[in-house]
Amino acid sequence: MAGNESPERAWLVWAQRKRRRVPGIPPPVDLLEELASLVKGAGGVVAGSRTQLLSSEHPATLIGKGTLESLKDTVRVHDVHLVVFQNLLRPNQQANLERELGVKVLDRREIILDIFARRARSREGKLQVELAQLSFRLGRLTGGRRDLSRLGGGIGTRGPGEKKLEEDRRRIRTHIRQIERDLLTVRRTRTLHYRRRKEVGFPVVALVGYTNAGKSTLFNRLTGAGVYVADKLFATLDPTARRFPLPGGGTAILVDTVGFIHDLPDELREAFLATLEGIGEADLLVHVADGSSEGMEDAISSVEGILSKIGVSGKPLLLAVNKSDLTGNAGWRPPGAIRISAKTGDGIHALLKEVEGGLWLHRSARSGSTRQG
């Protein structure tokens, strides 16, 4: 969407495979609310949604003929401009669905990429967006997608966009290699900055957490940095680092990172791994969880899974359950977690004391290891 154009009206679809219920195991988390937030973050308007149970996946269109015919009526009746699937679509499925429905069809990967294209501000962030979009669409080109040169704009067409898609595979791959070289240069520069911070003796604390959990609000509370904050998924994309004072008079570096999201596709995780490099350099992680969310437990598990995949799950970690201004002392809190409100400041001093103690223990352990070595 650009200028004064009306926002695109989106219909959301989640095709779930039928599963036998196991006693004591809750049903799958409803991800349509999260998908709706993603579409809104990309500038769209959600006209409605549908969850469809599948006994098996249709190889050509994912959903069966009956569901497809019903979706055609929905598109017409509700004046829908695009259909967004929670499922990850194969190139042929996406092309066939667009032909049958007569509107643009996207999956959640393309919505996430679109938001990244909107939110990236630094050179590194923009390079990461371009690399991810080109890599994703190169796969679509390889898959023989017939409509890569879509006309017009709107959700899913930002960033490199159609100009890159009109190039042949060789030129796209050449451009990808150049972006990778540029990213390597940017990352080397940031690594030097981390080393300089280490040399002056400042410990590094990294904020991690599910997107929209309040990490950037906490970052601003501790550092006064004025980082952009909004009630949106992926409101911030580029990693940010600032100094902040510790209760005992010391100083540390606080790093804010891009928010995690449930089941982030591997190609996006790899492309945006650089936004998480601050985690690898950190002496201590503070995992910020949204205490007002009914899905907090699942969000915590998703974050822990990503931390494990990038090899930092063994780092010292504090869990801060945020938004106590909305929940008070109610709600589930994991053992050892600190209840805070980044908005009002409630519990922040207690969190800082825990951070200071965690850093002291970490440094003591490192000193002991060094002496033994």
N, C-alpha and C positions, 0 to 999 in steps of 0.2 A: 504494500500500500504506500502511495506517495502523494504528497501535496494534499489536496482536499478530497481525494477519492474516498468513497465510503468503505468502511472495513468489510472484509470478506466474511460471509456467513458460512460457518463450518459445521458439518455434522460428524460426530465422533462415532467410531465403530471399534468394538473390542470383541474379536472372535475367540472365545475360550474353548479349549479342548475339554470334552466331558471327562471328569475324573471320578473315580469311586471315592466316596467320602470315607475317611478313616476316623473312627471314634477318638475324640480328644484332640483332633487336629482341626484348627479353624479353616474355613474356606479361603481361597486366594484373596489377597488384598484387592479392593476395587481401585484400579489405577485410572479410571476415567476422570476422576476429579483432578488428578495430577495432569493428565493429558489436556483437560480443559484449561488449567492454569498455563500450560505451555502455549496453547493456541492463543490465549489472551495476551501472553507475553510477546507473541509474534505479531500482535496487532489485529487479530481476528476476533470475531464474535461467535460464540457457540450457540447455534440454533437448536441443538438437541443432541441426543446420544442414543446409542443402542448397544446392548450386550447380546451377543449371539453365541449359543452353545453349539459346538461342532463335534460330531462323532468322528469326522476325519476331515483333513484339509483338502480342498479342491485345488488341484495343481495349477489350473488356469486362472482362477479368480479368488482363491482362498475360501470364499464363502460359496454356498450352494446356489443353484438356480433360483429357488424360491425366495431366498433372502435377497438375492441380487435384484429380482423384480420388485420386491417390496422397497428396497433402497432406491430404486429408480423413482418410484412414486413419492418417496420422502423428499428426494432432491427437488422434484417438481413442485410439490405442495408447499414446501417450506422455503422456496427460493434459495437453495443452497448453492454456494459458489465452489466449495471444495469439500471433499470427504477425507477425513484424517483417521487412519487406522492406528490403534495402539500396537497392533502386530507389525513385525518387520516384514515388508513385502518384497518378493522377488521381482526382478525387472519385468518379466512377462506378465506377472499378476497385476502389477501397477499399470502397465500399458493396456491390458485387457479391461481392467476396471474403468479406466478413463474412457476407453472407447464405448463401453456399455452404458456408463452413467452420463457421459457428455459433459463432465466437469473435471477439474483438476483433482487428482488423488495423491495424497502424501502419506508417509508413515511417520512415526514419532522421531526417527533419526533426522528427517529433513526439517521438522519443526525445530528441533534442538539446534541444528546447524543455522537455521534462519535467525534464531535468537542470538546465537553466538555472533553472527554477522552484524546484528544490530548493536550489540553491547561492547564489542572489542574496541579499545581505544588506543592501546600502545602498539608499537610496531610489531612486537612479538605476538600480541593477541591477534592482530590482523593477519599476520603470516600464518598463524595456527588455523584460523578460520579458512583461509584460502587453501591451505594444504588439505584440510579435512574435506572441504567441498570438492576440490578437484579429484582427490582420491576416491571419494564416494561416487562421483559422476563418471569417473573413468571406468569404474566397475559397471555402471549402467550402460556406458557406451560399448564395453566389451560384451555385455549381455544382449546387444542388439536392440536396445530400446528404440522404438521408432520415432519418439516425440521429444528427443533431447533438445531440439531447438524450439522450445516453447516460445510463443509470442506473448507480449504483455509482461506485467510485473506481478507483484503481490507476494504472498507468503510462499517461501520455498524458492524464490528467484533472486534473492539478494546475494551479495558477495561477488564471486567471480562471475556467476550468472551465465547468460546465454552466449556471450562473446567467447568464453572459454570452451563452451560445449560445442561450438561450431568448428573448433580446431580438430585436426585429426589426432589419433592416439599418440603419435610420435611427438607432436608439439606439446601435448598435455604432459606427457612424461618428462620432457625436457624442462618444462616449467616447474613441475613438481621437484625435480632434482635441484633446480636453482633455489626454490623456497627452502628446501631442506638445508642447503648450504648457508643461506641467510639465517635460518633459525639456529644453526650450529654456532654462528658468530655471535648472535644475541645471547645464547645460553652461556657461551664462554665468558662474555662480559659480566653476566650476572653471577657466575661462579667466582669470578675475581672479587666482586662486591661482597659475596658471602665470606670469602677468605679474609678480606680486610676487616670485616666485622669480628671474625674469630681472632684475628691478630690483636685487636684492641681489647679483647676479653669479654665482649658482650655475648651472653648466652642467647640462643634463638628459641622462641616459642612460636609454634604454628597453630593457627586455628583451623580445625577441620569440622566438617559436618554436612548434613543433608542441606540441599539448597533451600533457602527461605527459613532457615532455623534461627537466624538472627546473628550470624557471625560478624557481618559488617557493622551492625549496631554495637556489638561488643567491642569490635576493633576501635570504633570511634570513641566509645566510652573510656577505653584504656589509654588511647593515644591522642585523642582530640584531633584526629587526622581529617575529619570531614569527608570520609569516603562515601560515595553515593549509596543511599539506602532506599529500598522500595519494597513493597509487599508483592514481589514478583519472583518467579523462579529465575535463577541466573541473573539477578540484578547487577552483580559485579562479575566480571570475567577475568580481568588481568590481575596477577598476583601483586600485592602491595605490602611493603615492609616499613615499619616506623619504630622508633625507640619508645619505651614506656618505663615509668618508674616502678620499682619494687618497694614493698612496705619497709624493708630494712635499710633503704637508702641506695640500693644498687640500681643498675639499669639493664634492661634486656631489649632484644629486638623482637617485635611481634610481626608475624607474617600472616596475612589473610589470603585464603586460597579460594578457588572456584568451588561452589557448592556441588556436592555429589548428588546423584539422582538414581532411582531404582533401575537396575538392569541397564546401565549405560552401555550401549553397543561397543564392542571391542574396538572398532575402527575409530570411534570418537575418543575412547579412553586413551588409545595410543597417540592420536593426533594432539590431544590436549595434555599429555603427560607433563609437559614443561610447566604448566600452571601448578603442578603438584611438586615440583622440584624443591620448593621451600620446605616441604615436609621432610624430605631426605636430609636436609641440612639442619633440621631442628634438633635441639637437645630435649625438648618436651612438646607433646601434643596436647591441645585442649580441644576435646570433642564437644561441640555445641549441639545440643539436641533441643527440639521444639517441644516443650512440656505441654503445650496446649493442643498438640496434634494427637488424634486418636491412633494414628499410625506411627507414633514415636518409636515403639519397640522394633517395628519393621525397618524404619529409617536407620536406627542405630545398627541393626544387623547389616544393612546395605553398606553403610560406611565402613564397618569393620571388615566386610568382605573385600572392599576396594583397597583398604590399607594393607590387607594380607597379600593381595595380588601385586601391589607395587613394592612389597618387601619391607614395609616399615611397621608391621604389626607388633614387633618386639620393642618399640620405643616406649619410654615412660609416657603415660597418658592419664589425663584427668577428664572426667565426664561432667560437663556443666549442663544441667537441665534448665533451659532458658524460659522466659515469659511467665515468671511467677506472678507478675502483675495481673495476668489473666487467669491464673489457676490457684493462686494462694498456696496453701500447703496440701491441696487436694491432688489426687492423681498418683499414678505409679511413679516411683523413683527407684532406679537401680541402686543396689548397695554401694556406698562410697561416693555416690554422685553428689554434686553441690548444686543446690537450687538457687538460681539467680534471676534477676531481671536486668538485661542489658539496657532496657529503656529507662527504668527508674533508678538503677544503681543498687537495688536490693541484692545483698549477697556478694557484691563485687569484692569487698575487702576480704571476705573469707576465701574467695577464689584466688585472690592475689597472694594471700598467705600460703595457700596450698601450692600455687605455682612456684613461689620462692622456695618452699620446702622441697618440692620435686626437683628443682634445678640444683639445689644444694646436694641432695642425695645422688643425683646423676653425676655431678662433678666429683663427688667423693668416690663414687664407684669407678669413674674413669681414672682418677688419680691412683687408686689402688691397683687397677689393671696395669697402669703404666709402670708403677714401681715393681710389680711382679714380673713384667716383661723385661 
